[in-house]
Amino acid sequence: MLLQTLITGLSVGGIYALMALGYSLVFSVLNFSNFAHGAVIMLGAYIGLGAAVRLNFGLGMVLCASALGAGLIAVANEKLAYSAIRRKGSQPLYLMISAMGCAVLLENLVYALIGSRFHSYPEFFARRVVRVWGASVSLMDLWAFGFSLMAILGLHMFLTRSRTGMAVRAAVQDMTMCSVMGVDVDRVISLVFFMAGLFGGLSGVFLGMRYLVYPTMGWITNKAYIAAVIGGLGSLPGALLGGLMLGVMETFVSTYVSSVMRDIFSFGLLVLLLILMPNGILGRRSAERI
């Protein structure tokens, strides 16, 4: 029972980490919390659902379609809602307000165009279980956890071993200096939003398979934001650590205490950490955090 709970918690934590990466990527470059990221994840879940139900795609193609679609939506979101504000040199607070407006807009567009019904993904794993040291573990949990780790490792390799990744890391350190040195800052920002949307789309598929797909499912990403804050906003290793910690804690609380108390523990951990470690576990000290 203990091992089964731990693996389930790691699976949930891996999904949280994928979602938290989007928050951390954008925050690391533009220094604001992109609250429209939850709506992008929701749209990614709908894209994956359409690919699975309407086009009869397999899981691999569903993940690719959702990741690509959510990535393009995230880039369009930046171009239409944030680019003009950013070019004027406005404070990050205005970007955050615009993000809130985008989240509400996208959610209501789904209500108007698709409806408020709840939808479920096809049974890709047919409720199969695997025996691990005597514990029965869902194959979907193992697959989601493993895929999340591989995706995050791929992002790490891209950022540390490619020229484009070096440009992104340089923009994190000093955007103005990058521009002076000839780096196309707009292109770097678009790439950051695309990667954030890509990971959001992947997490949206797993979220839809674990639960359901509906217009307000983007608000579940509040948990991912908690994970990003726990690990340290702007820190990619922190997003992974925070996601896994939160997923494991919530699963253990739900199993051994009460599912009703799960959110109390989650938000309580957030408040406690902000009091003791305002920058998160792996976050850097920042003069302004929006």
BELURCOR-V989546 format. One record per pair of residues at least 4 apart in sequence whose C-alpha atoms are under 6 Angstrom apart, sorted by the first residue. I is the first residue (numbers start at 1). J is the second residue. Records with the same first field share a line. If there is no record, write none. Layout:
BEGIN
I->J / J
END
This chain:
BEGIN
4->135 / 137
8->141
9->13 / 247 / 248 / 251
10->14 / 244 / 248
11->141 / 144 / 145
12->247
13->243 / 244 / 247
14->145 / 148 / 244
15->203
16->20 / 224 / 243
17->239 / 240 / 243
18->199 / 203
19->200 / 224
20->224 / 225 / 228 / 239
21->25 / 239
22->196
24->28 / 233 / 234
26->30
27->31 / 32 / 33 / 234
28->172 / 234
29->172
32->92 / 290
34->99
35->99 / 100
36->99 / 102 / 103
38->218 / 221
39->103 / 218
40->70
41->200 / 201 / 204
42->218
44->66 / 70 / 201 / 204
45->204 / 205
47->66
48->62 / 66
49->53
50->54
51->55 / 57 / 62
52->56 / 57
57->61 / 62
63->67 / 202
65->69
66->70 / 201
67->71 / 198 / 201 / 202
70->197 / 198 / 201
71->194 / 197 / 198
74->193 / 194 / 197
75->190 / 193 / 194
77->81
78->82 / 83
79->83
82->86
85->90
107->215
109->113
110->114
111->115 / 116
118->213 / 214
119->212 / 213
120->212
121->209
128->139
129->136 / 137 / 138 / 139
130->136 / 137
131->135 / 136
140->144
143->147
157->161
158->162 / 165
159->165
171->175 / 178
178->183
179->183
194->198
197->201
203->207
204->208
207->211
208->212 / 213
227->242 / 243
228->232 / 233 / 239
229->233 / 280
230->242 / 280
231->238 / 239 / 241 / 242 / 280 / 281 / 282
232->238 / 279 / 280 / 281 / 282 / 283
233->283
235->283
238->242 / 282
239->243
250->262
252->256
253->257 / 262
254->258 / 259 / 262
264->268
265->269
273->277
274->278
279->283
END
